[in-house]
Amino acid sequence: MDGRCLSRQVTSSEHLTEDFELDNMHDESEQPLIVDENDDGVTSRPEVSKQDANKLIWLLTLSAGLSGLLFGYDTGVISSTLVSIHEDLGRTLTTLDLSMITSSTSLLALIASPLAGHFADSLGRRPVISVACGLFIFGALFQSAATNVWTMVLGRAVVGAAVGGASAVVPLYIAEISPADRRGQLVSVQSLFITGGQVVAYVVGWAVMGRWRWSVGAGAVPAILQAGLLVGMPESPRWLVLKGRDDEAAIVFSQLGHDDCNQIVSQVKHEVKEEQLSASGSMLNELITIPANRRALIIAAGLQALQQLSGFNSLMYFSATIFALVGFTSPIGTSLSISVSNFVFTLLAFAIIDRVGRRRILLYSIPFMVLGLASCSLAFMHIDASPSDTVAPSTAVSALKSPSPWSLVLLCSLIFYVASYACGLGCVPWQQSELFSLSVRSMGSGLATATNWTSNFIVGATFLPMMHTLGPSATFLVYVVVCLIGYAWVWRCYPETKNLELEQIKKLLENGWGVKANELLNDLEV
């Protein structure tokens, strides 16, 4: 391959990104190639402007990131559904019913995420995202037609498989197409879509109050939109290099605005060869036995576990139930304030993550999460809000005729906690794919995401039982302890990765956790 950035062989791969060609880029048949053949018969292709490349990067990011909207919508819609479902599933829902309906999504996501990592390596990133999109459509429609608890659980399990696949592969795909200096921001688009989806779900739930089948089924609409956008989405260029399709990778790199595409391809190929030489056995064995890969897995899985075990999704699943229990007459409307706060502060994280850095933003935000959770625990000491074994959330209002001052303290504390979470733990763990070397990136991301869903399943299955047995105040103190342990672990083990190329981060973890090494590097740059 010659030194030109846009060199390629003229093959059937020309169609790779044709559906994403921008308005001011003409069809190749009308725009002659600048012929510059070498011994391999390689020719050159017209240059792509930085503006066009930037548009393409954003279009690809938004197309893939719509999976986050679907995930967020499902998380938010179940909260409003639980307070609207009454006896539409054949009986009044018990605590066990509620736990099964919410945790079935997490359980299937746990199973699907490592499988998605495997298929993302063998088939590519794009096919996995496409299959997840189809499952989102089917799962939403199946839930809307549910006639009993078990069919509802099955529908949510299908959506869980979609969520698991998408959450493992979408951040991976976005990271592999992103420039190093904007990777954190672009990967955070998925988190932005998740929180935006939650807001949309609460708005829809409030607008169609009581008609929960419509709100659940509406989740198929953005999935259908995504299906149309995925038709022309190119494959990850780094995956193409991994599979030996260098010319196709160079085309995609060029369309993403890289001036030194061939150099990038050579760099990625060199990394792959190094990993193949050091590999020992299976990919899982390579992930665990090679120190840099093992540290990457520990960091990624630890961050994902911390994200869930801090208790955030218990609020997303049960916020309407909580607000009904403490005396708010419009629990769905009150829950909307939580999801809006989450969205607004995720926007803030989106704006600052590449400037502040991943590590620093966690060390700043987790202490505020602790304060918010401790305040919630204090408020619950003054509120009688323990759920009964049989919960009818639509009528389960405490003895309070209207919210007490402590109920308002609880609401403000939850908003404070959610805002702190959105700035840090809501976004940073999804940067996980940047930690792994290319040969194990899919599997590492899949296993880390499986850790997320294992923790999510634990939280979803235990929150209401903990509220019942320990009481609300002690339940929130458990989350305080988790956050304190998580803060100490982040300080000790999580290095800063902002502005580093994916191939550089691997070097950072080869001889330790990289925290001090990165600080020394930053000091030298200053």
VONULUM-433960 format. One line per field, with one value per residue (C-alpha): residue number from 1; residue in one letter; x, y, z. Coordinates in nm, 2 decimals. Each point is the difference from the previous one (the first is absolute). Layout:
residues N
i <- [NUM  ...]
aa <- [A  ...]
X <- [X  ...]
Y <- [Y  ...]
Z <- [Z  ...]
END
This chain:
residues 526
i <- [1  2  3  4  5  6  7  8  9  10  11  12  13  14  15  16  17  18  19  20  21  22  23  24  25  26  27  28  29  30  31  32  33  34  35  36  37  38  39  40  41  42  43  44  45  46  47  48  49  50  51  52  53  54  55  56  57  58  59  60  61  62  63  64  65  66  67  68  69  70  71  72  73  74  75  76  77  78  79  80  81  82  83  84  85  86  87  88  89  90  91  92  93  94  95  96  97  98  99  100  101  102  103  104  105  106  107  108  109  110  111  112  113  114  115  116  117  118  119  120  121  122  123  124  125  126  127  128  129  130  131  132  133  134  135  136  137  138  139  140  141  142  143  144  145  146  147  148  149  150  151  152  153  154  155  156  157  158  159  160  161  162  163  164  165  166  167  168  169  170  171  172  173  174  175  176  177  178  179  180  181  182  183  184  185  186  187  188  189  190  191  192  193  194  195  196  197  198  199  200  201  202  203  204  205  206  207  208  209  210  211  212  213  214  215  216  217  218  219  220  221  222  223  224  225  226  227  228  229  230  231  232  233  234  235  236  237  238  239  240  241  242  243  244  245  246  247  248  249  250  251  252  253  254  255  256  257  258  259  260  261  262  263  264  265  266  267  268  269  270  271  272  273  274  275  276  277  278  279  280  281  282  283  284  285  286  287  288  289  290  291  292  293  294  295  296  297  298  299  300  301  302  303  304  305  306  307  308  309  310  311  312  313  314  315  316  317  318  319  320  321  322  323  324  325  326  327  328  329  330  331  332  333  334  335  336  337  338  339  340  341  342  343  344  345  346  347  348  349  350  351  352  353  354  355  356  357  358  359  360  361  362  363  364  365  366  367  368  369  370  371  372  373  374  375  376  377  378  379  380  381  382  383  384  385  386  387  388  389  390  391  392  393  394  395  396  397  398  399  400  401  402  403  404  405  406  407  408  409  410  411  412  413  414  415  416  417  418  419  420  421  422  423  424  425  426  427  428  429  430  431  432  433  434  435  436  437  438  439  440  441  442  443  444  445  446  447  448  449  450  451  452  453  454  455  456  457  458  459  460  461  462  463  464  465  466  467  468  469  470  471  472  473  474  475  476  477  478  479  480  481  482  483  484  485  486  487  488  489  490  491  492  493  494  495  496  497  498  499  500  501  502  503  504  505  506  507  508  509  510  511  512  513  514  515  516  517  518  519  520  521  522  523  524  525  526]
aa <- [M  D  G  R  C  L  S  R  Q  V  T  S  S  E  H  L  T  E  D  F  E  L  D  N  M  H  D  E  S  E  Q  P  L  I  V  D  E  N  D  D  G  V  T  S  R  P  E  V  S  K  Q  D  A  N  K  L  I  W  L  L  T  L  S  A  G  L  S  G  L  L  F  G  Y  D  T  G  V  I  S  S  T  L  V  S  I  H  E  D  L  G  R  T  L  T  T  L  D  L  S  M  I  T  S  S  T  S  L  L  A  L  I  A  S  P  L  A  G  H  F  A  D  S  L  G  R  R  P  V  I  S  V  A  C  G  L  F  I  F  G  A  L  F  Q  S  A  A  T  N  V  W  T  M  V  L  G  R  A  V  V  G  A  A  V  G  G  A  S  A  V  V  P  L  Y  I  A  E  I  S  P  A  D  R  R  G  Q  L  V  S  V  Q  S  L  F  I  T  G  G  Q  V  V  A  Y  V  V  G  W  A  V  M  G  R  W  R  W  S  V  G  A  G  A  V  P  A  I  L  Q  A  G  L  L  V  G  M  P  E  S  P  R  W  L  V  L  K  G  R  D  D  E  A  A  I  V  F  S  Q  L  G  H  D  D  C  N  Q  I  V  S  Q  V  K  H  E  V  K  E  E  Q  L  S  A  S  G  S  M  L  N  E  L  I  T  I  P  A  N  R  R  A  L  I  I  A  A  G  L  Q  A  L  Q  Q  L  S  G  F  N  S  L  M  Y  F  S  A  T  I  F  A  L  V  G  F  T  S  P  I  G  T  S  L  S  I  S  V  S  N  F  V  F  T  L  L  A  F  A  I  I  D  R  V  G  R  R  R  I  L  L  Y  S  I  P  F  M  V  L  G  L  A  S  C  S  L  A  F  M  H  I  D  A  S  P  S  D  T  V  A  P  S  T  A  V  S  A  L  K  S  P  S  P  W  S  L  V  L  L  C  S  L  I  F  Y  V  A  S  Y  A  C  G  L  G  C  V  P  W  Q  Q  S  E  L  F  S  L  S  V  R  S  M  G  S  G  L  A  T  A  T  N  W  T  S  N  F  I  V  G  A  T  F  L  P  M  M  H  T  L  G  P  S  A  T  F  L  V  Y  V  V  V  C  L  I  G  Y  A  W  V  W  R  C  Y  P  E  T  K  N  L  E  L  E  Q  I  K  K  L  L  E  N  G  W  G  V  K  A  N  E  L  L  N  D  L  E  V]
X <- [0.00  0.15  0.03  -0.32  -0.27  -0.29  0.16  -0.20  -0.06  -0.30  -0.22  -0.36  0.07  -0.07  -0.36  0.12  -0.11  -0.20  -0.31  0.18  0.14  -0.06  -0.19  0.31  0.18  -0.08  -0.04  0.34  -0.11  -0.03  0.32  0.30  0.26  0.35  0.19  0.32  0.07  0.28  0.11  -0.31  -0.24  -0.11  -0.17  -0.09  -0.34  -0.11  0.07  -0.27  -0.02  0.03  -0.35  -0.15  0.20  -0.13  -0.36  0.05  0.14  -0.30  -0.24  0.15  0.02  -0.37  -0.11  0.17  -0.08  -0.37  0.03  0.06  -0.33  -0.18  0.17  -0.08  -0.36  -0.05  0.15  -0.22  -0.32  0.00  -0.02  -0.32  -0.14  0.03  -0.23  -0.25  -0.03  -0.26  -0.13  0.04  0.23  -0.26  0.08  0.12  0.38  0.20  0.35  0.13  -0.19  0.15  0.35  -0.04  -0.13  0.28  0.29  -0.08  0.14  0.32  0.03  -0.02  0.23  0.25  -0.02  0.00  0.29  0.29  -0.16  -0.02  0.37  0.07  -0.21  0.13  0.35  -0.11  -0.28  0.08  -0.13  -0.28  -0.19  -0.02  -0.15  -0.25  -0.12  -0.04  -0.21  -0.23  -0.04  -0.09  -0.29  -0.12  0.03  -0.19  -0.29  0.00  -0.02  -0.29  -0.20  0.08  -0.30  0.16  0.31  0.20  -0.06  0.10  0.32  0.07  -0.04  0.23  0.25  0.01  0.07  0.26  0.18  0.00  0.12  0.28  0.12  -0.02  0.16  0.30  0.06  -0.12  0.26  0.26  -0.10  -0.01  0.34  0.15  -0.12  0.07  0.31  0.20  -0.07  -0.38  -0.04  -0.13  -0.27  -0.11  -0.03  -0.20  -0.26  -0.14  -0.04  -0.16  -0.24  -0.07  -0.10  -0.19  -0.19  -0.10  -0.14  -0.20  -0.13  -0.13  -0.15  -0.18  -0.11  -0.14  -0.17  -0.17  -0.07  -0.15  0.05  0.32  -0.02  0.04  0.30  0.17  -0.07  0.12  0.36  -0.01  -0.02  0.36  0.12  -0.16  0.17  0.34  -0.06  -0.02  0.32  0.20  -0.04  0.29  0.22  0.36  0.18  0.25  0.34  0.19  -0.20  0.06  0.38  -0.04  -0.16  0.27  -0.22  0.25  -0.12  -0.36  0.14  0.20  -0.31  -0.20  0.29  0.03  -0.37  0.03  0.25  0.34  0.28  0.24  -0.24  0.27  0.21  -0.29  -0.07  0.36  0.00  -0.31  0.14  0.32  -0.20  -0.19  0.32  0.15  -0.31  0.01  0.36  -0.07  -0.34  -0.01  -0.30  -0.36  -0.11  -0.13  0.33  0.17  -0.23  0.08  0.37  0.15  0.04  -0.11  -0.32  -0.07  0.04  -0.23  -0.26  0.01  -0.03  -0.28  -0.20  0.06  -0.14  -0.30  -0.07  0.04  -0.24  -0.28  0.07  -0.02  -0.37  -0.09  -0.21  -0.21  -0.12  -0.06  -0.20  -0.19  0.00  -0.37  -0.07  0.22  -0.17  -0.34  0.10  0.12  -0.32  0.05  -0.34  0.16  0.29  0.06  0.02  0.24  0.22  0.03  0.20  0.25  0.04  0.03  0.27  0.18  -0.02  0.12  0.30  0.09  0.02  0.24  0.22  -0.02  0.14  0.29  0.11  0.28  0.12  -0.03  0.09  -0.16  0.18  -0.03  -0.37  -0.06  0.21  -0.20  -0.35  -0.01  0.03  -0.31  -0.18  0.08  -0.15  -0.32  -0.04  0.07  -0.26  -0.25  0.06  -0.06  -0.32  -0.13  0.05  -0.28  -0.24  -0.20  0.06  0.06  -0.18  -0.22  0.04  -0.28  0.06  -0.26  0.21  -0.28  -0.18  0.29  0.01  0.12  -0.22  0.12  -0.28  0.26  0.38  0.16  0.30  0.22  -0.15  0.12  0.34  0.00  -0.08  0.27  0.26  -0.09  0.04  0.34  0.11  -0.12  0.18  0.33  -0.04  -0.07  0.31  0.23  -0.11  -0.28  0.25  0.35  -0.04  -0.12  0.34  0.11  0.09  0.29  0.17  0.04  0.24  -0.16  0.02  -0.20  -0.20  -0.33  0.02  0.13  -0.28  -0.25  0.12  0.01  -0.35  -0.11  0.13  -0.22  -0.31  0.09  0.01  -0.31  -0.18  0.10  -0.12  -0.33  -0.07  0.10  -0.11  -0.37  0.09  0.27  -0.25  -0.24  0.25  0.26  -0.21  0.05  0.25  0.24  -0.04  0.14  0.28  0.11  0.04  0.20  0.25  0.03  0.08  0.27  0.17  -0.03  0.16  0.31  0.03  -0.02  0.27  0.23  -0.06  -0.15  0.25  -0.09  -0.05  -0.11  0.17  0.18  -0.03  -0.16  0.34  0.18  -0.23  0.11  0.36  -0.12  -0.13  0.29  0.21  -0.26  -0.33  0.14  -0.12  0.35  0.14  -0.28  0.04  0.38  -0.07  -0.24  0.26  0.26  -0.24  -0.07]
Y <- [0.00  0.34  0.31  0.17  0.02  -0.10  -0.29  -0.31  -0.28  0.05  -0.28  -0.07  0.16  0.34  -0.03  -0.01  0.35  0.11  0.06  0.24  0.21  0.37  0.24  0.17  -0.32  -0.13  -0.36  -0.17  -0.08  0.37  0.10  -0.17  -0.16  0.15  -0.30  -0.07  -0.38  -0.17  -0.36  -0.13  0.18  0.25  0.32  0.32  0.15  0.37  0.16  0.05  0.34  0.03  0.15  -0.30  -0.24  0.17  -0.03  -0.37  -0.06  0.16  -0.18  -0.34  0.09  0.10  -0.30  -0.24  0.20  -0.03  -0.34  0.21  0.18  -0.34  -0.12  0.32  -0.01  -0.35  0.09  0.30  -0.15  -0.29  0.24  0.17  -0.34  -0.15  0.28  -0.03  -0.37  -0.06  -0.36  0.00  -0.30  -0.21  0.09  0.27  0.00  -0.13  0.11  -0.32  0.08  0.35  -0.14  -0.26  0.26  0.24  -0.25  -0.22  0.27  0.01  -0.38  -0.04  0.30  -0.18  -0.31  0.19  0.25  -0.25  -0.18  0.33  0.05  -0.33  0.06  0.36  -0.16  -0.28  0.18  0.37  0.28  0.11  -0.34  -0.02  0.35  -0.08  -0.32  0.19  0.26  -0.28  -0.14  0.34  0.02  -0.35  0.04  0.33  -0.14  -0.33  0.19  0.22  -0.32  -0.17  -0.16  -0.14  0.05  -0.27  0.14  0.34  -0.16  -0.17  0.33  0.18  -0.29  0.05  0.37  -0.10  -0.20  0.31  0.22  -0.23  -0.03  0.37  0.12  -0.23  0.09  0.36  0.17  -0.23  0.10  0.37  -0.01  -0.17  0.27  0.30  0.24  -0.03  0.36  -0.05  -0.36  0.06  0.24  -0.22  -0.31  0.21  0.05  -0.34  0.11  0.31  -0.21  -0.22  0.29  0.16  -0.32  0.00  0.35  -0.09  -0.31  0.20  0.26  -0.27  -0.18  0.33  0.08  -0.34  -0.04  -0.34  -0.13  -0.17  -0.23  0.30  0.14  -0.34  -0.06  0.34  -0.12  -0.17  0.34  0.12  -0.36  0.01  0.33  -0.14  -0.30  0.23  0.19  -0.32  -0.10  0.21  -0.01  -0.11  -0.26  0.11  0.06  -0.16  -0.32  0.00  0.02  -0.29  -0.21  0.09  0.23  0.28  0.18  0.03  0.12  0.27  0.12  0.03  0.17  0.25  0.08  0.05  0.28  -0.16  0.15  -0.29  -0.30  -0.24  0.08  -0.07  -0.32  -0.10  0.10  -0.21  -0.30  0.03  -0.01  -0.31  -0.18  0.08  -0.13  -0.32  -0.06  0.04  -0.18  -0.33  -0.21  0.12  0.36  -0.03  -0.14  0.29  0.25  -0.15  -0.10  0.31  0.26  0.31  -0.18  -0.13  0.35  0.14  -0.26  0.07  0.37  -0.03  -0.26  0.19  0.32  -0.17  -0.17  0.33  0.17  -0.25  -0.08  0.37  -0.05  0.24  -0.24  -0.08  0.35  -0.03  -0.32  0.09  0.38  0.03  -0.27  0.18  0.33  -0.16  -0.15  0.33  0.19  0.17  -0.01  0.01  -0.25  -0.02  0.37  0.02  -0.27  0.22  0.25  -0.29  -0.09  0.36  0.07  -0.31  0.12  0.35  -0.10  -0.27  0.29  0.17  -0.32  -0.02  0.35  -0.03  -0.37  0.05  0.31  -0.10  -0.37  -0.33  -0.05  0.35  0.02  -0.31  0.12  0.33  -0.15  -0.31  0.20  0.20  -0.33  -0.10  0.32  -0.04  -0.37  0.09  0.28  -0.25  -0.23  0.28  0.10  -0.36  -0.01  0.25  -0.16  -0.31  -0.15  -0.37  -0.20  -0.29  -0.35  0.07  0.33  0.18  0.31  0.19  0.01  -0.06  0.35  0.03  0.14  0.35  0.20  0.20  0.00  0.09  0.23  -0.31  -0.14  0.32  -0.04  -0.36  0.13  0.27  -0.25  -0.25  0.27  0.10  -0.36  -0.06  0.32  -0.12  -0.34  0.13  0.21  -0.30  -0.36  0.04  0.06  -0.11  -0.38  0.00  0.11  -0.35  -0.11  0.25  -0.20  -0.33  -0.09  -0.08  -0.38  -0.02  0.32  -0.16  -0.28  0.24  0.25  -0.29  -0.13  0.34  0.07  -0.34  0.12  0.31  -0.21  -0.25  0.29  0.15  -0.33  -0.01  0.36  -0.05  -0.33  0.12  0.36  -0.06  -0.29  0.21  0.29  -0.24  -0.19  0.27  0.31  0.28  0.19  -0.30  -0.10  0.34  -0.03  -0.32  0.20  0.26  -0.27  -0.12  0.35  0.05  -0.33  0.09  0.34  -0.15  -0.26  0.26  0.21  -0.30  -0.18  0.21  0.20  0.30  -0.09  0.33  0.10  -0.34  -0.21  -0.34  -0.16  0.22  -0.10  -0.36  0.11  0.20  -0.32  -0.23  0.06  0.09  0.19  0.30  0.26  0.13  -0.05  0.21  0.27  0.01  0.02  0.29  0.18  -0.04  0.14  0.30]
Z <- [0.00  -0.10  0.22  -0.10  0.27  -0.23  -0.18  -0.06  -0.25  -0.22  0.13  0.09  0.33  -0.16  0.12  0.36  0.10  -0.31  0.20  0.21  -0.28  0.07  -0.22  -0.14  -0.08  -0.35  -0.10  -0.08  -0.35  -0.07  0.18  -0.16  0.22  0.01  -0.12  0.18  -0.03  0.18  -0.05  0.19  -0.23  0.26  -0.11  0.17  0.08  0.04  0.33  0.26  0.17  0.37  0.01  -0.19  0.22  0.32  -0.13  -0.07  0.34  0.17  -0.23  0.08  0.37  0.01  -0.20  0.23  0.31  -0.06  0.17  0.32  -0.06  -0.02  0.31  0.19  -0.12  0.12  0.34  0.04  -0.14  0.25  0.29  -0.13  -0.11  0.35  0.14  -0.28  -0.06  0.27  -0.06  -0.38  0.04  0.17  0.37  0.23  -0.03  0.30  0.10  -0.17  -0.32  -0.01  0.06  -0.28  -0.25  0.07  0.05  -0.30  -0.23  0.19  0.01  -0.37  -0.06  0.23  -0.23  -0.33  0.06  0.00  -0.29  -0.18  0.06  -0.16  -0.31  -0.03  -0.05  -0.24  -0.20  0.06  0.21  -0.25  -0.02  0.38  0.02  -0.27  0.17  0.33  -0.19  -0.13  0.35  0.14  -0.25  0.07  0.38  0.01  -0.20  0.20  0.33  -0.12  -0.07  0.33  0.17  0.32  0.21  -0.18  -0.35  0.13  0.15  -0.33  -0.20  0.24  -0.03  -0.38  0.05  0.25  -0.27  -0.22  0.27  0.09  -0.36  -0.07  0.33  -0.06  -0.37  -0.06  0.23  -0.16  -0.35  0.08  0.17  -0.31  -0.24  0.23  0.00  0.32  0.11  -0.03  0.09  0.35  -0.13  -0.29  0.22  0.25  -0.27  0.09  0.36  -0.12  -0.20  0.30  0.22  -0.29  -0.05  0.37  -0.03  -0.31  0.18  0.30  -0.23  -0.20  0.32  0.13  -0.33  -0.03  0.37  0.07  -0.36  0.07  -0.31  -0.23  0.19  0.00  -0.37  -0.10  0.07  -0.34  -0.18  0.06  -0.07  -0.34  -0.07  0.10  -0.22  -0.30  0.10  0.05  -0.36  -0.12  0.32  -0.08  0.21  0.26  -0.18  0.28  -0.03  -0.37  0.07  0.25  -0.28  -0.25  -0.21  0.00  -0.32  0.13  0.33  -0.17  -0.19  0.33  0.18  -0.29  0.02  0.37  -0.08  0.07  -0.20  0.07  -0.06  -0.12  0.30  0.23  -0.17  0.04  0.36  0.07  -0.20  0.21  0.32  -0.12  -0.09  0.34  0.17  -0.21  0.10  0.37  -0.01  0.18  -0.08  -0.02  0.00  0.35  0.11  -0.17  0.18  0.34  -0.02  -0.17  0.27  -0.20  -0.11  0.35  0.15  -0.27  0.08  0.37  -0.05  -0.26  0.20  0.33  -0.15  -0.14  0.33  0.19  -0.24  0.08  0.37  0.09  -0.04  -0.28  -0.21  0.30  -0.03  -0.37  0.05  0.31  0.03  -0.07  0.26  0.26  -0.06  0.03  0.33  0.15  -0.09  -0.34  -0.18  -0.35  0.04  -0.38  -0.03  0.30  -0.15  -0.31  0.21  0.07  -0.37  -0.11  0.25  -0.12  -0.36  0.08  0.19  -0.25  -0.25  0.24  0.01  -0.38  -0.02  0.25  0.00  -0.26  0.18  0.36  -0.05  0.10  0.32  0.14  -0.08  0.21  0.29  -0.01  -0.03  0.22  0.33  -0.10  -0.07  0.36  0.13  -0.20  0.11  0.37  -0.02  -0.15  0.29  0.25  -0.17  0.01  0.37  0.03  -0.26  0.03  -0.34  0.04  -0.28  0.08  -0.14  -0.25  -0.17  -0.20  -0.10  -0.15  0.34  0.24  0.15  0.36  0.27  -0.10  -0.16  -0.19  -0.01  0.33  0.02  0.03  -0.32  -0.17  0.16  -0.14  -0.35  0.01  0.13  -0.28  -0.26  0.15  0.00  -0.36  -0.12  0.16  -0.15  -0.35  0.00  0.08  0.05  -0.26  -0.28  0.09  0.02  -0.36  -0.11  0.08  -0.35  -0.01  0.27  -0.20  -0.27  -0.34  0.01  0.32  -0.02  -0.09  0.26  0.27  -0.06  -0.01  0.34  0.16  -0.13  0.14  0.34  -0.04  -0.06  0.27  0.24  -0.15  0.05  0.36  0.06  -0.18  0.18  0.35  0.02  0.10  0.23  0.17  0.04  0.17  0.22  0.09  -0.05  -0.25  0.22  0.04  -0.37  -0.11  0.26  -0.18  -0.32  0.20  0.10  -0.36  -0.12  0.27  -0.09  -0.37  0.05  0.17  -0.28  -0.28  0.18  0.02  -0.33  -0.28  -0.22  -0.21  -0.37  -0.15  -0.33  -0.03  -0.31  0.05  -0.08  0.27  0.28  -0.02  0.07  0.31  0.16  -0.08  0.32  0.25  0.04  -0.18  0.24  0.10  -0.35  -0.15  0.26  -0.08  -0.37  0.06  0.21  -0.27  -0.26  0.22]
END
